[in-house]
Each structure stands twice: as structure tokens, then as C-alpha cells.
Amino acid sequence: MDPDVSSLLWQVESLGKLHMQKQSGASEPSVRRNLRAAVTKLGIALETPGDIIGRITNMSMNTVLLRIAIDLNIFKLLVEKEEPMSTKELAEVTGADRVLLGRILRCLAATNVLEEVEVETYVPTKIGSTFAGEFGIVNLKCLYYLLLSVLANRATVFLRKAKLTTASPYIIVSTVWNPLNLPLQMAFGVKEPVFAWIYRHPAYFADFNTFMRLQRSGRANWLDYYPLDKDIASLSEEQDSALFVDIGGALGHEIEAIQNRYPKIPGRLILQDLPVNTDQVSKTETLEPMAHDFFTIQPVKAARIYYFRNIFHDYPDEKCSVILRHTAEAMKVGYSKVLINEFVIPNRGASSFMTYVDINMMSIMAAKERTEQQWYDLLEVCRPQDSQDLAVGGGFRVHH
């Protein structure tokens, strides 16, 4: 037996036993991640070169077929039926051509999205059931149109056009990354930033907001780790004190989560975003929508918390510096703090998910997911001279 296969089989067996013991606490997610990584490596070790080539080169086909199945409502139909459905039945319900649908379903079964329990008769697997849910549907719809069109058709063309006069076609300079001149603009023939383009297309805008609301479903919530109750307890007693300012907070999903966790929370909870979002949010006793462009002066002074979720990965460092400096100018020394809720790519051993998102941000935003060192560098440049030290710890990086 191949020594790599033998070693991986042992790892899978050992980690599998740990996983089945259902260990509690912080170790359980790491056991599951390690088991998944070992199983993936074992699968690769068992592949032939031909297997590897076929799997990699056909990845985009899986995405295309998933999108077609979602448009035809295949996964929802199968989940709601709760029993196998034939190609004939699905064709009758969806109005799709039976022969064409049969070929699509056959491929989805071959890639474990569906299970063929009888000839041309199917039930959803865990994958198929996942894409029957709102998050799976919106995720694929939202990112499919942008990313598949951009990355599959235009990214390599863009990089070749952006090359320096060197032997390599992919050596580029940072000044090439103009948000008005990216693979996305080439793909759609437009001359506007991605958000301006999304705002002009209501269907995509609605999908995008739903995606932002659901994108971390099933993942740890920052409120499970960050001691917000301590910030609440130390809120200034001055009238109209602002506890939490969600900057670029879309439709207020984060404030909603805080309100659910702390129903009697004191202080003002302020949602800031462009009018295209804040105009959709009603003011309540505890939620205050405020139209604001975070590239301009921050109007809320001396808040306890200024919060950013998935903002800085949309912009290069020079743009992020503008946002952070405006925020720093509004802060009260020794009292206000900035919370940044974003990915931190480890300096070694990054996950595939983080690296995929990084390439996505490069292609559609001229931006990036940052490593731990890149976060240090960005925040240190923007830190006021009289602020406290930059603290890094746990799953969150907190700038006081």
C-alpha cells in the first residue's frame, strides 16, 4: 500500500473516533475540520492523474448545473416531496424538456448532488438539500452571475492585458488594480464600481442583501465570543449616548442580532449605510438608521463602539485608511473602540474558503482578504498617537 495512503487512513480512523465521541467545547470544531482535511487528502491520494485533471477541469460545470437546477426549483421540489421523483415527474412539474433534464439530473447524481435510487428516479443528498434552502439558493445566484462570468471568462484576459514587459504574462503592478477597470467591468462592458452596478439591478441587489444576512449561517457568531455585555455596562450615562454604530451595516442584520441577544439594551444603536439601504429600514425606539458615506467625516461622536463587518475586504489599503481615520477622529480617547469583524488569513496554512474569497475580492473589487500581518500594518498606520495598544487575540482583532 502507498505509505501516504496508509498514513492518511490511520489519521482518518483516529480523527473519526474522536469525532464520534462528540467532544464538547472548543475542540470539537477543530476535530471536525481536521477530519475533513484528512479525508480530502486521502481522496486525492487515491486519485490517478487522470482523476485529478477531470475533477479540477469540470468544477465550473458543477456550478452551472447547480444554477440550472435552482432555476428549475429541482431541489425544493425533491425536499418538499419527501419521496423519490422521476425525471418524467420533474419535467412535468417544471416544464423542462425531459431529455435535457434527464442529462442534467444524471450529472448531478454522478457528482453526489442527487442520489439515483431507481433508473431516472432521484432523491436529494445533503448537497442537494443544502441548495433547497434560502442561503444555498441566494449564495449561488448572487455569486454565480458575478464570479463565474468574471473569473471564468475575463480574469486571465485582464491579467494578460495588465502585464509588465517581462517574460511572464501575469506579473502586474498594484496601480493596475483600478476598481473601474477590473475583470468585472470587462465581463459586463461597464465603467462603474461593482456596488453601483448592483444597485442598478434590483434583483441582484435583493439577492446580495439576503446573502449578506445569511452568509455566516452555521458559523460561530461574534456575540458568542466578544464580551459586549462589558461595553454595555460601561456605557456613558450622558443623554443620547451611542452604544453601537454599525458602519456600512446594510439593512441592520448585526444590530438585529444584538437586539435578539440583549432585548433591553440601553443606548443608541445606529445603522449607517448609503440611502439605498437605510431608506428601507424603519426607525424604532432602539434602531436609528442614518444615511452616511463612510468615506466622509463620521457624524456620530464619542460612541462606545464603531463596528465594521466585511467592509475593509472591499477596498485597498489607501481607501481603508480614509475610513479608519474618519472613525478615529470621532472617537473619545480611552472610551471609544473599533470592532472589525473580518477574516484574518493565517500567515501559514490558510483555508481554501478564505483564499477563494481573496481571489474573488481581487477580481471584482480590486481588494483583498488580509493576513494577520497585513491587518497589523493597516491598523498601525491609522492608529491615533494617543490611542491604546493594538490588541490581537482569539478569533477577533480589536483596535481600542
NORRA-V94072 format. One record per residue. N is the residue number from 1. RES is the residue in three letters. D_LAST is the distance of its C-alpha to the last C-alpha in Angstrom with 1 decimal. Layout:
n & res & d_last
N & RES & D_LAST
N & RES & D_LAST
This chain:
n & res & d_last
1 & MET & 55.2
2 & ASP & 52.5
3 & PRO & 50.3
4 & ASP & 47.1
5 & VAL & 48.3
6 & SER & 49.4
7 & SER & 46.0
8 & LEU & 44.1
9 & LEU & 46.5
10 & TRP & 45.7
11 & GLN & 42.0
12 & VAL & 42.5
13 & GLU & 44.7
14 & SER & 42.4
15 & LEU & 39.3
16 & GLY & 41.4
17 & LYS & 42.5
18 & LEU & 38.9
19 & HIS & 38.0
20 & MET & 41.1
21 & GLN & 40.2
22 & LYS & 37.3
23 & GLN & 34.8
24 & SER & 32.2
25 & GLY & 28.5
26 & ALA & 26.1
27 & SER & 29.0
28 & GLU & 31.0
29 & PRO & 29.1
30 & SER & 29.2
31 & VAL & 32.9
32 & ARG & 33.6
33 & ARG & 31.8
34 & ASN & 33.7
35 & LEU & 36.9
36 & ARG & 36.5
37 & ALA & 35.8
38 & ALA & 38.9
39 & VAL & 41.1
40 & THR & 40.1
41 & LYS & 41.0
42 & LEU & 44.2
43 & GLY & 45.1
44 & ILE & 44.7
45 & ALA & 46.7
46 & LEU & 49.5
47 & GLU & 49.6
48 & THR & 52.1
49 & PRO & 51.2
50 & GLY & 52.9
51 & ASP & 50.8
52 & ILE & 47.6
53 & ILE & 48.8
54 & GLY & 49.9
55 & ARG & 46.7
56 & ILE & 44.4
57 & THR & 46.5
58 & ASN & 47.0
59 & MET & 43.4
60 & SER & 43.2
61 & MET & 46.5
62 & ASN & 44.8
63 & THR & 42.2
64 & VAL & 45.1
65 & LEU & 47.1
66 & LEU & 44.2
67 & ARG & 43.7
68 & ILE & 47.5
69 & ALA & 47.6
70 & ILE & 44.7
71 & ASP & 46.5
72 & LEU & 49.7
73 & ASN & 47.9
74 & ILE & 49.3
75 & PHE & 46.6
76 & LYS & 46.4
77 & LEU & 50.2
78 & LEU & 50.4
79 & VAL & 47.7
80 & GLU & 49.2
81 & LYS & 52.8
82 & GLU & 51.9
83 & GLU & 55.0
84 & PRO & 56.0
85 & MET & 56.9
86 & SER & 59.2
87 & THR & 58.9
88 & LYS & 61.7
89 & GLU & 59.9
90 & LEU & 56.6
91 & ALA & 58.5
92 & GLU & 60.3
93 & VAL & 57.2
94 & THR & 55.1
95 & GLY & 58.0
96 & ALA & 57.2
97 & ASP & 60.0
98 & ARG & 61.0
99 & VAL & 61.6
100 & LEU & 58.4
101 & LEU & 56.3
102 & GLY & 58.1
103 & ARG & 57.0
104 & ILE & 53.4
105 & LEU & 53.4
106 & ARG & 55.1
107 & CYS & 52.4
108 & LEU & 49.6
109 & ALA & 51.5
110 & ALA & 51.9
111 & THR & 48.1
112 & ASN & 47.5
113 & VAL & 46.2
114 & LEU & 49.3
115 & GLU & 52.0
116 & GLU & 55.6
117 & VAL & 57.4
118 & GLU & 60.8
119 & VAL & 62.1
120 & GLU & 60.0
121 & THR & 58.4
122 & TYR & 54.7
123 & VAL & 51.9
124 & PRO & 48.2
125 & THR & 46.3
126 & LYS & 42.7
127 & ILE & 41.9
128 & GLY & 44.1
129 & SER & 42.9
130 & THR & 39.3
131 & PHE & 40.3
132 & ALA & 42.1
133 & GLY & 38.8
134 & GLU & 36.8
135 & PHE & 33.9
136 & GLY & 36.3
137 & ILE & 38.3
138 & VAL & 35.5
139 & ASN & 33.8
140 & LEU & 37.0
141 & LYS & 38.1
142 & CYS & 34.8
143 & LEU & 34.3
144 & TYR & 38.0
145 & TYR & 39.0
146 & LEU & 36.2
147 & LEU & 35.7
148 & LEU & 39.3
149 & SER & 40.7
150 & VAL & 38.2
151 & LEU & 38.0
152 & ALA & 41.5
153 & ASN & 43.3
154 & ARG & 41.3
155 & ALA & 38.6
156 & THR & 41.1
157 & VAL & 43.1
158 & PHE & 40.0
159 & LEU & 39.0
160 & ARG & 42.6
161 & LYS & 42.7
162 & ALA & 39.5
163 & LYS & 40.9
164 & LEU & 41.4
165 & THR & 44.9
166 & THR & 44.6
167 & ALA & 46.4
168 & SER & 43.6
169 & PRO & 43.3
170 & TYR & 39.6
171 & ILE & 38.1
172 & ILE & 36.1
173 & VAL & 33.8
174 & SER & 30.4
175 & THR & 31.7
176 & VAL & 34.0
177 & TRP & 31.2
178 & ASN & 31.7
179 & PRO & 30.6
180 & LEU & 34.1
181 & ASN & 35.9
182 & LEU & 35.1
183 & PRO & 37.1
184 & LEU & 36.4
185 & GLN & 38.0
186 & MET & 40.9
187 & ALA & 41.4
188 & PHE & 41.6
189 & GLY & 43.0
190 & VAL & 40.4
191 & LYS & 38.5
192 & GLU & 35.3
193 & PRO & 31.8
194 & VAL & 31.6
195 & PHE & 29.9
196 & ALA & 32.6
197 & TRP & 35.2
198 & ILE & 33.9
199 & TYR & 33.8
200 & ARG & 37.4
201 & HIS & 38.5
202 & PRO & 38.0
203 & ALA & 39.0
204 & TYR & 36.4
205 & PHE & 33.8
206 & ALA & 34.5
207 & ASP & 34.4
208 & PHE & 31.1
209 & ASN & 29.4
210 & THR & 31.0
211 & PHE & 29.8
212 & MET & 26.2
213 & ARG & 26.7
214 & LEU & 28.3
215 & GLN & 27.0
216 & ARG & 25.2
217 & SER & 28.0
218 & GLY & 28.8
219 & ARG & 25.4
220 & ALA & 22.8
221 & ASN & 20.8
222 & TRP & 17.0
223 & LEU & 17.6
224 & ASP & 19.7
225 & TYR & 16.9
226 & TYR & 13.6
227 & PRO & 14.0
228 & LEU & 13.8
229 & ASP & 16.3
230 & LYS & 14.0
231 & ASP & 12.0
232 & ILE & 15.5
233 & ALA & 16.8
234 & SER & 14.3
235 & LEU & 15.0
236 & SER & 16.3
237 & GLU & 20.1
238 & GLU & 20.7
239 & GLN & 23.1
240 & ASP & 21.9
241 & SER & 18.2
242 & ALA & 16.4
243 & LEU & 14.7
244 & PHE & 14.2
245 & VAL & 14.9
246 & ASP & 16.1
247 & ILE & 16.4
248 & GLY & 19.6
249 & GLY & 20.2
250 & ALA & 24.0
251 & LEU & 26.0
252 & GLY & 23.3
253 & HIS & 23.6
254 & GLU & 20.1
255 & ILE & 20.4
256 & GLU & 23.8
257 & ALA & 22.6
258 & ILE & 20.2
259 & GLN & 23.3
260 & ASN & 25.4
261 & ARG & 23.2
262 & TYR & 22.7
263 & PRO & 25.8
264 & LYS & 25.3
265 & ILE & 21.7
266 & PRO & 21.2
267 & GLY & 19.5
268 & ARG & 19.8
269 & LEU & 19.2
270 & ILE & 19.4
271 & LEU & 20.6
272 & GLN & 20.5
273 & ASP & 22.9
274 & LEU & 26.0
275 & PRO & 29.1
276 & VAL & 30.7
277 & ASN & 28.4
278 & THR & 27.5
279 & ASP & 31.2
280 & GLN & 31.8
281 & VAL & 29.5
282 & SER & 30.9
283 & LYS & 29.0
284 & THR & 29.1
285 & GLU & 28.1
286 & THR & 24.7
287 & LEU & 24.2
288 & GLU & 24.0
289 & PRO & 24.7
290 & MET & 23.9
291 & ALA & 25.3
292 & HIS & 22.8
293 & ASP & 22.7
294 & PHE & 19.2
295 & PHE & 20.7
296 & THR & 21.3
297 & ILE & 19.4
298 & GLN & 17.1
299 & PRO & 19.3
300 & VAL & 17.1
301 & LYS & 15.3
302 & ALA & 12.8
303 & ALA & 12.3
304 & ARG & 10.4
305 & ILE & 9.4
306 & TYR & 10.2
307 & TYR & 11.7
308 & PHE & 13.6
309 & ARG & 16.2
310 & ASN & 18.6
311 & ILE & 18.1
312 & PHE & 17.2
313 & HIS & 20.1
314 & ASP & 22.4
315 & TYR & 21.8
316 & PRO & 22.2
317 & ASP & 19.5
318 & GLU & 20.8
319 & LYS & 20.5
320 & CYS & 17.0
321 & SER & 16.1
322 & VAL & 17.7
323 & ILE & 15.8
324 & LEU & 12.3
325 & ARG & 13.6
326 & HIS & 15.0
327 & THR & 11.9
328 & ALA & 10.0
329 & GLU & 13.2
330 & ALA & 13.1
331 & MET & 9.8
332 & LYS & 10.4
333 & VAL & 8.9
334 & GLY & 7.9
335 & TYR & 8.3
336 & SER & 7.0
337 & LYS & 4.5
338 & VAL & 6.1
339 & LEU & 8.2
340 & ILE & 10.7
341 & ASN & 13.9
342 & GLU & 16.2
343 & PHE & 18.5
344 & VAL & 17.8
345 & ILE & 21.2
346 & PRO & 21.9
347 & ASN & 23.3
348 & ARG & 26.5
349 & GLY & 28.2
350 & ALA & 26.7
351 & SER & 28.1
352 & SER & 30.7
353 & PHE & 28.8
354 & MET & 25.7
355 & THR & 28.1
356 & TYR & 30.2
357 & VAL & 27.3
358 & ASP & 26.4
359 & ILE & 30.0
360 & ASN & 30.1
361 & MET & 27.1
362 & MET & 28.8
363 & SER & 32.1
364 & ILE & 31.2
365 & MET & 28.0
366 & ALA & 28.0
367 & ALA & 24.6
368 & LYS & 23.4
369 & GLU & 21.6
370 & ARG & 19.4
371 & THR & 19.7
372 & GLU & 17.0
373 & GLN & 17.7
374 & GLN & 17.8
375 & TRP & 14.2
376 & TYR & 13.2
377 & ASP & 15.5
378 & LEU & 14.4
379 & LEU & 10.7
380 & GLU & 11.6
381 & VAL & 14.1
382 & CYS & 12.0
383 & ARG & 9.1
384 & PRO & 10.2
385 & GLN & 12.1
386 & ASP & 10.8
387 & SER & 7.0
388 & GLN & 5.9
389 & ASP & 7.0
390 & LEU & 6.6
391 & ALA & 7.5
392 & VAL & 10.5
393 & GLY & 12.7
394 & GLY & 15.3
395 & GLY & 15.9
396 & PHE & 12.4
397 & ARG & 9.8
398 & VAL & 6.3
399 & HIS & 3.8
400 & HIS & 0.0
